[in-house]
């Protein structure tokens, strides 16, 4: 980012970007799913759509841990995705955690308020 941030005119440009699901990208890119050790997801509000596109991979023999930045009820930045993402991932035996500094604390869907 330039010093002082981006100007409004720099946001006026349009760039076409091809989009595909995680499941379709793996074979296209020649990635062996068993070689994946960690998946980092930071997609600015598109978390639910992103993980749904990972369904085949997640149902596979050894899916990697996922670090997914989600939005909670207090984020003030759009849709609350913490419950949607956590609920979807639960069917693949993933347990959600919250990060507090350098500690990870289990997040309980039924009792904990969304951060």
N, C-alpha and C positions, 0 to 999 in steps of 0.2 A: 504494500500500500504506500502511495506517495505520502510524504510528510504533510500533515494537515488533512489527510483523508482523500477520498474520491470526490470529484466535482459532479454536479448533476448532469452535465453534458457527457461525462464518461459513462453514465448509466443509460444513455439514449441509444447506444449501439445495440444491434441485435446480432447474435451469433447462433447459427444452427448447430445443434448438438444431437447426435444420434443417441437414442436411449434404448436400452434393452434390459431384460431382467438378469439377475444374478445367475439364475439357472441356465439361461441361454448364453450368457457371456463365458461361462467356464469352458465348454467345448470349443467355442469360437476362438478363444484365446489359447487353447491348448493347455489349460490348467488342470492338473490332477487334483481332484477334491481332497484327497487324503494328504496332500502337501500343505494345505492351508492350516495355519496354527492359530490365527486370530483374525476376526473380522471387525473392522472399525466402521461404524455407520454414523455419519453426520450429514444429513440431507435436508436440513432446514425445513422441517415440517412434513416431509414425505416419508417418515419412518414406516408407517403401516404399509404403504404400497411397496416399499423397498423390501421389507421382510416377507411379504406375501410372495414376492418374486423369487424367494429363496426356498420355497416349499420342498422341491425335489431334493435339493442339497441337504436341508435340515432333516429330511426323512431318511437320509443315507446312513451308512454304518457308523461314522465317527465325525459328526459336524464339530467344527471348532468353536471355542468360546466366542461370544459376541460382545463387543463394547459399543452400545448404541446410545447416542445422545437423544433423549426423548424430551418432550415438553410436558411439564406438570401444570396443575391448575393455577399456580402462581407465576408462571413464566411471563404472562402478558404478551406472548408472541404467537397467538393462534391456538389451534386445536390442541387439546390435552391428549397426547399420544401415549403416555406412560401405561395406561391400562390396556389400550388396544394392542400395543406391542407386546407387553408382558403376557396378556391372555393368549395371543397367537403363539408365542414361543413356549408357553406352558405345555402345549400338546406335544412338543418335542423334548420334554423333560428339562427345559431351561429354568433356572431359578433367577429371578431378578434381584439385583443389588443396587444400592445407592452408594455413591462415593461421597465421603466426608473427609476432605483433606486427602490423606494418603491411606485412609481406611475404607474397606468395602463392608457395608452392612446389609444383611438380607432385607429385602423389601417384601412385605406381606400384602398381597393384593387385596385381601378381604378386610384388613384392619388398618393398614397404614394410609394416611392421607397422601395424595399425590404431591410431590415436592413442587 
